[in-house]
């Protein structure tokens, strides 16, 4: 096997990335139920925030220093916060019920905890 074939993308091994993918998939399934008028509004904004979590982790994975990597992890955390705000809007607009809101809030909370712990680990 050549060196190129052995090259991996380390972010794909991170639990935060794996859990982020799972969270994104589940929430995207829920977004399918939103009314058509939200397709280019709340649905699009939520999807962009979900994608941003993963994309920031990927982009930060091969930075030269832990400090640089932390910048991208912090951006991913901000995107998780944005997803939570989108969930709040969806609840307020009656697109999701309290149970769905609670379930996805817990998923976002778990993801945020992982990102905070990862950032703290890089800081030490």
N, C-alpha and C positions, 0 to 999 in steps of 0.2 A: 504494500500500500504506500502511496506517495504521501508526502507531508501534507499536500492539499487535501487528500482524502481523509486524513486524520484530523484536520482542522475542525474544531467544534465551535459552537456559539454558546459560550458559557451561561448566558442569561437563560437559555432553555432549561438549564439544570436548577435554576433558582426556584425555591418553593413559591416565592411571591409571584413569579412569572407564571408558573403552572396554575396556581390558584387564581390569578388574575384572568387567565384564559378561560378557566371554568366559570368564573363569575360572569365574565363577558358573554359567554355562550348562553348561560341561563337567563341573564337579563335581556339579551337580544331576543330570545324566544318570547318573553313577556311583552317586549316593545311591539311585536307583530300585532298585538291586540289593540293598540292605540288607534284612535280615530284617524282617518285619512288626512284631515287638516293639520295633524301634528307631524306628518311624515317629514316635512322640511323645517320643522320647528323643534319641539321638545324631543322627538325621536332622534332627529339628526344630531342635536346637541348632546344627548345622552350617549349616542354611539361614538361621537368624536371624543368625548371624555373617557369612555371605556377604552377606546383604541389608544388614547394618549398614555394611559397607565402602562400598557405593554410596550409601546414605542419608546417611551422614556427609559424604561428598564433596559431595553435593547440598546438604545443609543449610549447609555451610560456604562454599559458593560465593559467596553474596551478603552476606557479613558486611561490616561497615564498615571493618575494618582487617585487614591481613595477620596480625596477632597473633591476632585472633578466628578467622580462617580456619584458622590452624595448629592451634588447639584441636581442630577437627573432623577435620583430617588426622591428627592424633595418635590420635584415637579410632578412625579407620579403620584405622590401623596396629595398634592393640590388637585390633581385630576380625580382622585377618589372623592375628595370633598365636593367637587363639582357634580359627580354622579349622585352623591347624597342629596345635594340641592335639587337635582332633577327629579329624584324620587319624591322629595317633599312636594314639588310642583305637581307631579303626577297624582299624588294623594289628594292635594288640595283641589285639583281639577276632576277628581273622582274617576281617574283612569285606572287606578289600582285601589285595592281595599287595604284596611289596616294590617291584616295578616301578611299580605304580599309586601307591604311597606316594611314591616318588621323583619321579615325574612331577608329581604335584600339589604336592609340596614345592617343586619348582623353580618352578612357577607362582606359588606363594605368595611365594617368595623374590624373584622378579622384581617382583611387585606391591609388596612391602615396600620394595624398593630405590627404586622410583618414588616411593612416598609419602615416604620419607626425603629424597630429592632435592628433591621439591616443597616439603616443609616447610623445608628448608635454603634453597631459593631465596627463599621468602617472608621468611625471617629476615634475608637480606642487604639 
